Amino acid sequence: MDLYVKRVIIHQFSPDDTELRLAEQPLELTPRLDEYFRKKLSKVFSDEAKRGQFAADNAFLSLLSDDRYETSVKMAQLWKEEFVISDNQKTNDLVFLDVDKDGQPYFAFLRLTLRENLVHSSVDSDKPIQMTTNNLPSAAQAPDEALIINLDTRDYYLIEKRIKHNGAFANYFSENLLAVAPEQSVKKSIKLMEQTAQKIADNFNQDDFAFQGKMKSALHKSLEAGHQLSPEELANQLFDDNLTARLTFVDELKEAIPEPIKLTDIDASRQLKKLENQKLSLSNGIELLVPNHVYEDADSVEFIQNHDGTYSILIKNIKDIVSK
């Protein structure tokens, strides 16, 4: 992923003050700050992001003008009006960025909740350990909330957190601030597919370790191909010999996943890593970690069901064994 940060403007919201602390000018980017914000942005182009496309007449999108400072102030003020009702307010940096990704222009808005940290200070020998405030979160962490807009297509990537107000939780960011209904994230969609497949397999008495392995392998292949994740294609692989199960699987997912999930514009490496191996826990305490390509190869691993209902696992053609 090729990210180039062109401009950064940071305003600040504090729960101790009713006014935003507005920056006077864009931030001067150092190499370390550039790396920090690129890492933050990369966390948004991921399996955790909700996605969608703004309508051309969307009110929030209409705030985006060529004057990026004016844009940032208006968006920050509108954000504050929605966020201020939250029961749990902390100091936040509101970061507005102009970015190029793989040659395309994007505009980004990141909300970063500032932290308190203990530091070892050499200035005061009597109190060497002191508490500091307004510390930026680690670059490895995803932003607390984020919106990235493709300026050519109006496609967006969204990470949001629900806020608590009067005992209830609300997705204020998408529902109130942006007035959009995004698709659920790839991460959540995969989890929903897994849960739905397990439920249907259980209904048809198929939910055993073999089915679990088949499901993990099918999901991994779809992600590895990198184009899309389709309930129909997954149903054909999981329930190839049961038409009723296939139709039921697709029907139960049609509302939450009405269209195939596009994978070409996000980094799904975490999901690939999670699905690349079969993890088997046996009743005798043995645990096996088997790569998918080995698990599916009958010349490498064979699962045998004995007459008494127990299982035997035959691992074949091992050239070498190393104790770790």
N, C-alpha and C positions, 0 to 999 in steps of 0.2 A: 504494500500500500504506500503510494508516494504522496505525502502530505507536505504542503508548503504554506506556512503561516505568514500572511502578508500584513495584517494589522490586528492589534489587540487593544480593546478599551475595557477598563474595569471600573465599575461603580460598586458601591458597598451599601448593604442594608444592615442596620443594627436595630435590635429590638428595644434598645434604650433610647432611640431617637425616632421621631415620626417622619423625619426627612431622609432621603437618600443622600449619601455622601458621593457626590458626582466627581468623576475624574475631570481634570481640566484639558487633558490631551491624551492621545494614544500612548500606550506603554512602549518604552524603549526596549526592544527585544534583544536580549543577550543569547548566546548559544545555549546556555542552560535553561533559560525560560522558554526558548523555542522548542527544545526537546521536551520540556515539561508539558507544554500545551499540545504538542503533537501526540504524546502518549495519552493524554486525556481524550483527545478527539478520536484516537484509534479505538478506545473503549466503547465509543458510540456506534461505530460501524461494526457491530457485532451481533451475536445471536440474542443479546438481551434487549436490543432496540425494537420498539414498535415502529411500524412504517406506514406510510400513506402518502397522499398527494393533496396539497392545498387546492381548493377551488380558486379560480382566478379572482373572485370578488371577496375572498376571505378578509375579514377586518384586521386581524393581526398581521397578515401578510402585507396589507396595504400600508403598514407603518414603515416598511422597508423602502428606503429611498437612497439616492446616490450620496446624500449627506449621512455618512455612517455615524457620526457623533450624535446628530439629531435623532437618528433611528434608535441608537442605543439608549438615549435618555427617555424617549417615549415608551420603548419596550420595557425598560426598567421600572418606570412609573406605573405602567399597566400591570406588570407582574406584582409590584408591591400592593396594589389595590386588592388583588386576589389572594395574595399570600398572608396579608396582615391579620386575617381572621384565625390563622393557625394557633392552636393551643400551645405548641412547643416551638417557640421562635428562638433562633440563634443568629449570630452574625454571619452574613453570607457575602461572598464576592460574586458579583454578577458580571460575567466575562462575555464580551461580544467580539467575535473574530471574523475576519475575512480569510478564507482558506481556498487553496487549490488542491484538489484531489485527483490524481491521474489526469491532469490537464483540464478538469472541469471546475467552475467557480462555485463555492459554497459560502453560505453565511451561517454562523453558529452562535448559539447562546448557551452558556454553561452556568449552572448554579453550583458554587462550591461552598459548603459549610465549613467555616473556619474552626480550628480545634484549639484546645488547651493542651500544652505539653510541658513536661518537666525537662529542664536543661541543667547541665553542669556549667556554672559560671565561674570564671577565674577572677572576676572583678571583686566580688564580696567573699572574703575568706571565711567570715562568720556564717554565712548562709550560701554555701556553694551550690546547693540544689534549689532552683527557683522555678516557679510556674510562669510560663509565657503564654500569652493569648494571641488570637488572630493568626494562628499558624495554618498555612495551606495544607490540605491533605496530600498524601503520597501520590506521586504520579502514576503508580501502579493501580490505584483505585479508580473505578468509574466515577464520573461526576455525579453529584447528588441528583441533579436533573440536567437534561441537555436536550437541545433542539438543533438539528443541523438541516439546512434547507439547500437543495440543489437549485441554483439560481436559473438554470436553463430549463428544468422540467417541473419545478415546484414540488418534487418529491421530497419527503422529509423523513428523518430518523429521530426517534423520541425515546428518551429515558425519563420516567417520571416516578414520583413517590406520592402516595396519598397523604393528605394532611388531615389531622384530627380537629374537629370543631364541634363543640356542644355534644361530645360523646359519639359523634358519627365520623366516618372516614369518607373522603371524597377525592377523586382524581381531578383536582382543581386545575392542573396544568392543561390537560387536553380538553376537558369539558368546558371550563370557564374562560381560561386565558386564550387558548387557541381555537376553541369551538370546532373541534374535529373528532372523528371517530376512527382512531387508528386500528390497523390490524394488530393482533397480538404478536408478541415476539416469537422468533423461531424457537427459542428455548422453551417457551411455554407451549407452543404448538407441538413440539416433539413429545413433551411430557403428556399432553392431552392424547396424542396418538397412542403412546404406550399404554396409558390407563384404559383407553377405549378398547384397544386390541386385547388386553388382558381380560377385561370384562366379557368380551364376546367369546374369547377362547374358553373361558371358564364356563360360559353358558353352553358351549358345545363340547365340553369335556376335553379340551385340548391344552389347557393351561398347565404345562409341565416345564421342566428345565429345557427340553428340546424346543418347545415353542418360544421360550424366552430367548434362547440363543438365536433362533431363526429371526426373531423380531429385531434384535440388536444388529445382526448381520445385515438385514435388509435396510435398516435406517442408515447404517454406516456406508453402504454402497451408494445410496441416494445422495448422501452428503459428499461423498468422495467424488462423485460425478460432477457435483458443483453447479448444476443448472436449476433444479427445482425439486421440491418434495411434494409428492402428490398422494392424497389419500387413496385414489383409485389404483395407482401403481403399487402402493404398499399393500392394499387389500389383495391384489392379484398374487403377490408373493407370499403373504401370510396365510391366506385361505384359498389357495389355488384349487383345492378339491371340494370346496363347499360354497356354492353360489349364494345361499341364504346368508351365510356369515359375511361374505364379501359385500353384499348389498346392505346389510345391517351396519357394517363398519362405516361405509361411505355415508349412509343416511344419518348416522349419529354425529358425524363430523361436519356435515354440510353447512350448518349454521355458523360454527366457530371457524371453519376453514373452507369457505365457499369456492376458493380458487387455489390452484397449486401455489405453494410457497416459493417465491423467488429466492435463490441463494447466491446469485452472481455478484451482488453488490455488498455483501457482508463477509466478515471473517468468521467462519464457523469452525475454526480449528479446535476450540475447546470441546465442542460437541463431538468432533471426530476423535479427539483424544479419549473422550469418555467412552466411546462406542467401539474402539478399535480392538479391544480384547474381550474375551468371554471370561467372566469371573465365576468360578464354581466352588461352592462350599459344600463339602461332603459330610455325611452324618458321622463319620469316624474321626472328624477333626481335620482332615486333609483339605487344603485349599489349592485350587489350580487357577493359574492365569494363562489363558490360551489365546494367542493371536487368531483373529477371524480366519485368515487364510489357512491356518493349520487346523482349526476347529472343523472347517468344512471339508477337509481333505481326508477321505476314508483310508488313505494309505498312511496317514499320520496318527489319527485318533479314531478309535471305534468304541461306541457305547453299546453294551450288550445287556439286554434285560434277561435275567435268569428266571428259571421256572418258579422260584419262590417269590418273585416280585422284586427282588433286589437287583442292583445294577453292578456291572463290572465295567471298568474303563481300561481299554487296551491302548497303550501308547507305543507306536511302532517306529522302527527305522531310526533309532537314536544313535548318532555317531559318537557323541561325547556327553559326559555329565560333569558339571562343575558345581561344587558345594559353595554357596554364598552365605 
